[in-house]
């Protein structure tokens, strides 16, 4: 199916035009408060673990973190949700990130207790801190680590997974499927006895002004923004645009389509009919009620399929990686 579709002459969009750009300047008050708390607590930590979604290794990064939070502290970058990411461009990802100063990069899947990357994080923290200048914490026997990153990339899940691995204990940090579950810097959470390691969970912080519209949409697609702030039908439309542009047509079966289309209205209508989702609304005259396909429910279904990995592994930053790698090599 994919080969037949890829060779067909469908008039897919070359660019994606949206949306109210004010949405992409979203910087809630609790984020500003959280950033100030993080800066105040920095002197109490030995190392910073920065967590990002492996599907958006460039779009998902806050470039200010290294200057406003980490400073001279040892810094580890964890690309989480690797099970959902297409890692064919792994070497390109690492080349771009190393150019930005990230020399310690790990890939993780917090849902997999046997994930190799998960096993490397605490040893890496101990090694880096032991060989660094600890300043006012030079006499302390424990290792204190701050976990930072944009919303909903798995910071709290990482803490809970490490705690389970080393201590065999349950969840200590709140987690959820939407952005913004953690709203302030939490108390220290012990994740290991030998060595003695404490992690600080922090709220997700976004860059206050996202100038690139598509960057904001990729963040929204990966749930780094709450859906209602952008609109589920807009997010679904961007997903359709990206899948078509990258010759990924698994959505046909999932959404109940016979052939690809660039019309999100057609996709959502077909899906709503397949799911049996409808809404009771007044007709144009307003004299009686009629049943219409529930496009919002279909949009949620489409987005959820992407986030669960049902549409296949993806690398949303392919275009950005290609251009960035060419700059690294020049």
N, C-alpha and C positions, 0 to 999 in steps of 0.2 A: 504493500500500500504506500509506504513512505517513498519508495523509489518512483512509483507511478505518479504520485502527487508532485514530487520535487521536479519532475520533468514536464509537468503540465504548464500551460501558459495562463496562469492566474494573475490577475492584475492587483497584486498586493501593494499596500502602501510602502513608500520609500521612507517616509518620516511619520512621526506620531505628533499630531497637533492636539494640544489640550489647552488647558485646565487653568483653573484659577491659581496663579502663582503665589497668591497670598498663603495658600495652604502650605507651600513649601518653605515658609518662614516660621513654621511652628516651633516655638521654644517656650513651653509652659513654665510657669513660675517655679514649680518644684524642681525643674532642671537647673535653673540658675542657682537655687538654694543648694541643690546637690553638688554642683560644681564648686561652690564656695566651701562646703563641708569637706570635699575631697582634698582641696588645696590646704585646708587647715590641718587635716589629719596626715598629710604627706610625711611630716617629720617623724611620725610614729611608725612608719613602715620601712622595710628594707628593699622591697622589690615591687614592681607593678606588672600585673598580668593583664594584657589588653586582649579582649575577646571580640571576634568578628564572625560574621556569617561567611562561610567559604564560597557561597554562591555570588557574593558581592565583595570580593576582597579589596576593591578600590572604592566603589560607591559607598560601602558600609563604614568607611573609616572617617573618624573625625581628625583632620590633620592637626588640630590644635592640641590634642592630648599630649603629645610628646613635649610640648613647651609649657602648657598650663598645669599639667598634672605630674608627669613622670620626672621631668628635670634631669638630674644626674643619676637617678636611681636605676639599678638594673631593670631592663624592660624585656618582657617576653610577649610574643604575639601568638595567640591561639586562634586558628581558623576553625571554627566549630561547624557542626552540621555537615561534615565532609561526606556523609552518606547520601546527601541530597545534591552534592556538587559534582559537576563534570570536571575531573582533575586532569584532563588531557593537556591543559595549559599550565600545569603545576610549575614547571621550570620558569615559564614567563612570569607567573605570579611572584615567585620568589625573587626573580631578578629585579622586578620593579620595587618590591618591598625592601630588598636589601639596599637598593639605591636610596631609599628613604630612611635608612638607618636601622632597619630591623634585621638583626643577625641571628636571632633565636626564634624560629618559626616552627610551630607544631600544628598538626591537623588532628581534630578530635571529633568523636561522636559520643556525646554524654550518655546516650542510651545503650551503648555497648561496653559492658564491664571489661571486656578483653581488648579494647581499643589500644593499639600500641602508643598512640600519641598521649593518651591519658596516663600511661605508665611513665612517661618521660618528664612530665611537667614538674612534679615535686623534686625529683633529683636535679633537674635543671635549675630550679629556684635555689636549692641548697648550694650548688656549685657556684652559681653567679654571686650570691650574697657572701659566701665564704671568701671569695676572691676580690670583694669590693670594699670600699671605704664605708663603714657603717656609721661614722660620725657619732651622734648622740646615742646610738643604740649599740655601740661597740661592746658593751659589757653584758648585753642581754643574751640569754641562752636560746630563746625562741626565735623563730623566723616569722616576721609579720609581713603579709602581702596584701596589697590592694588590687581588687579585680574591677576593671573598668571596661567600657565599651558602649556602643550605641544601643538603643532599646531592643529587647527581644532577640538578642543574638545567643543567649544561653549562659549568661554570667552566673545566675543563681543555680542553674542546672549543673554547671561545671563544679561549683562549690559542693553541691549535694552529692555529685558523683564521686568526687575526691574523698569526701567525708565517708561515704559508703565503702569505698575501696580500702582506705587505710584504717578506719575505725569500726567499720561494720555497723554504722549507725544510720538512722533515717534522715529525712529532710530537715534542714535547719534554716534554709533560705526560701522565701516564698517564690513560687514559679507560676506561670500562666501562659496562655496562648496568645495574649495580646501585649502590646507595648505598654510600659509604664507600671508594671506590678511593683517593682521596688522604687520607692519615691524619696528615700533619704539614705544616707550612709548608715549601715547597720553596725551592731556590735561585732566584735571579733568572733569568728567561728572557728573552733578547733577542727582541723581536718586530718591531723597526724600527731602521734605521740613520739615516735622515734623515726625521724627527727620531729621536734615539736614545732608544728607549723600552724599559724592562724591566718585565715583569710578574712578580708573585709568586703562585704557585698556593697555595691554602690548603685545609684539610679542610672539608667541609660541617659547619656547626654548626646544630643545632636548638635551639629554646627548650627548656630542661630540663623544663618541665611544660606539656603541651598540654591545656588544660582543656576544650576543645570536642572531643567525640568525632568529630563529622563532619569537623572540620578535620584531625584525625589520619588519618582514612580517605581524605580527598582527597590528603593527602601520600603515603599508602601507594599509592593508585591511580596516582599519577604517579612512583612508584618513589623517592620521597625517604626512604622507610623500606625496609629489606630485607623482602622478602615474607614470609619465615618468621617474622618478629617479630610479624606480625599474623595471618597465615594466608591462603593463597591463596583458599580458599573463602569466607572472610569478605570479602576484597577484591572477589571476583567478585560476591558477593551485593550489596555496596554499589553496584557498577557497574550491576547490573541495576536496583536501586532507583532510581538517579539517571537512567538512560536512560528508564525508564518514566515517571518523574515529569516529565521534560522532553520527552515525546513524541518520543523518538528511537528508531526501531524498525528500524534497519539490522541490528541484531543477529539478527533473525529468520532471514535468509538465511545469515548467517555461522555461526550456531549450529545450523542445521538444524531450525528450528521452523516450524510452520504458522500459529501465532497467538501473540500476546504472552502472557506469564505473569509472575506475581510470585513464582513458586516456583523458587528457584535450583536445587533438586534436579532438577526437571524439565528445566531448561535444560542443566545439566551432563550429565545422563544422555543426553539427545538428542544433544548434541555428541559425547560419548564414543562413542556408537554410530556417528555419522557419520564420525568419525575412525578408527574401528576400534581404539580404545584400551580395553584391558581389563586387569584384575588378577586373578591367580590367588590365591584365598583359601579358607580352610577354611569349610565350612558351619557352621550353628548347632550341630550336634551335635559337629563337629570330627572326624568320621570320614573325610571325603573333601574334596577340593578342588573348588571351583566357580569359574567365571569371572564377574566383576562389572565393570560399567563403571568405568573409571578416572576418577573425578570430579576428582581433583587435576590430572591431565593436561588435562582439559577446562577447568578453572579457569585454568590457565596459558595455554591457548590463547585464552580469552576476554579475559584481561587484556592479553596481547600484542597482540591485535587492537585494543584501545583505545589502547595506547601507540604503536602503529605508525600510528594515524590511520585504520584501516580502518572504524571506526565513525563517522567524520565528525569535523569540527572541533568542539571543545567549549570552553565557559567554565564551569568547575566552580564558580566563585564568584559566579554570577549572583545568587543570593539575598542574599549578603553585600553585593554591589555596590549592589543596589537599596536596601537599608536604609541603607548608608553614604552614598549619594548624597542620600537624603532628609535625613540629618543635616547634610550639607555645605550643603544649600540652606536649612536652617532657621535 
